[in-house]
């Protein structure tokens, strides 16, 4: 079974530009979450989509947005890039848990490393 | 103050040692407690999870959760050089509230041959 794939793997952008990152979840997984990982802040939750609906949103400015398509693939967009947006952006997918003692077991992709200059 | 606190290390141990990794948290709503392992330039990989308080063992790994103290631990027995990675604790609330994970900063572990 193929894992979570993210494209592109590396990206260099200039301040003020916008960027779109893509995530293809594991087949059958309908929940997709995005995280930002930086050396100073660690892994921080951006947002979660389930069946094309945003279910949760983290504490990030409105420049960060996302969407999910009917095939569960997801994209996130960052507009008006700032130097501080340089980070590893991780996507995770999961199945809906079957029982009370089972969490959403999230499987992460390799990430997209975004550098803003 | 962060919801989840984890000593970033680095932690360096000899091969065969028992490793103890810990996190504390402040949010009483957390119900699920996970440990992820992340190798350099890779995404995090789920090692194991525990629901509520208690212990769980999987091979050389044992996870412990003490909700009364808001303290979780991961023990690695007979550590191997291949265990060298960053270990992240993560927590989530009820599944009805979605899959959102709150992570600790991660502890960088090196196991020396």
Boltz contact constraints between the chains, C-beta under 6 A:
constraints:
  - contact:
      token1: [A, 31]
      token2: [B, 99]
      max_distance: 6.0
  - contact:
      token1: [A, 33]
      token2: [B, 99]
      max_distance: 6.0
  - contact:
      token1: [A, 42]
      token2: [B, 103]
      max_distance: 6.0
  - contact:
      token1: [A, 42]
      token2: [B, 105]
      max_distance: 6.0
  - contact:
      token1: [A, 43]
      token2: [B, 103]
      max_distance: 6.0
  - contact:
      token1: [A, 45]
      token2: [B, 100]
      max_distance: 6.0
  - contact:
      token1: [A, 48]
      token2: [B, 98]
      max_distance: 6.0
  - contact:
      token1: [A, 48]
      token2: [B, 99]
      max_distance: 6.0
  - contact:
      token1: [A, 48]
      token2: [B, 100]
      max_distance: 6.0
  - contact:
      token1: [A, 55]
      token2: [B, 98]
      max_distance: 6.0
  - contact:
      token1: [A, 56]
      token2: [B, 98]
      max_distance: 6.0
  - contact:
      token1: [A, 56]
      token2: [B, 100]
      max_distance: 6.0
  - contact:
      token1: [A, 90]
      token2: [B, 43]
      max_distance: 6.0
  - contact:
      token1: [A, 94]
      token2: [B, 99]
      max_distance: 6.0
  - contact:
      token1: [A, 97]
      token2: [B, 95]
      max_distance: 6.0
  - contact:
      token1: [A, 101]
      token2: [B, 51]
      max_distance: 6.0
  - contact:
      token1: [A, 103]
      token2: [B, 32]
      max_distance: 6.0
  - contact:
      token1: [A, 103]
      token2: [B, 49]
      max_distance: 6.0
  - contact:
      token1: [A, 103]
      token2: [B, 92]
      max_distance: 6.0
  - contact:
      token1: [A, 104]
      token2: [B, 99]
      max_distance: 6.0
  - contact:
      token1: [A, 108]
      token2: [B, 43]
      max_distance: 6.0
  - contact:
      token1: [A, 108]
      token2: [B, 44]
      max_distance: 6.0
  - contact:
      token1: [A, 109]
      token2: [B, 43]
      max_distance: 6.0
  - contact:
      token1: [A, 110]
      token2: [B, 43]
      max_distance: 6.0
  - contact:
      token1: [A, 111]
      token2: [B, 43]
      max_distance: 6.0
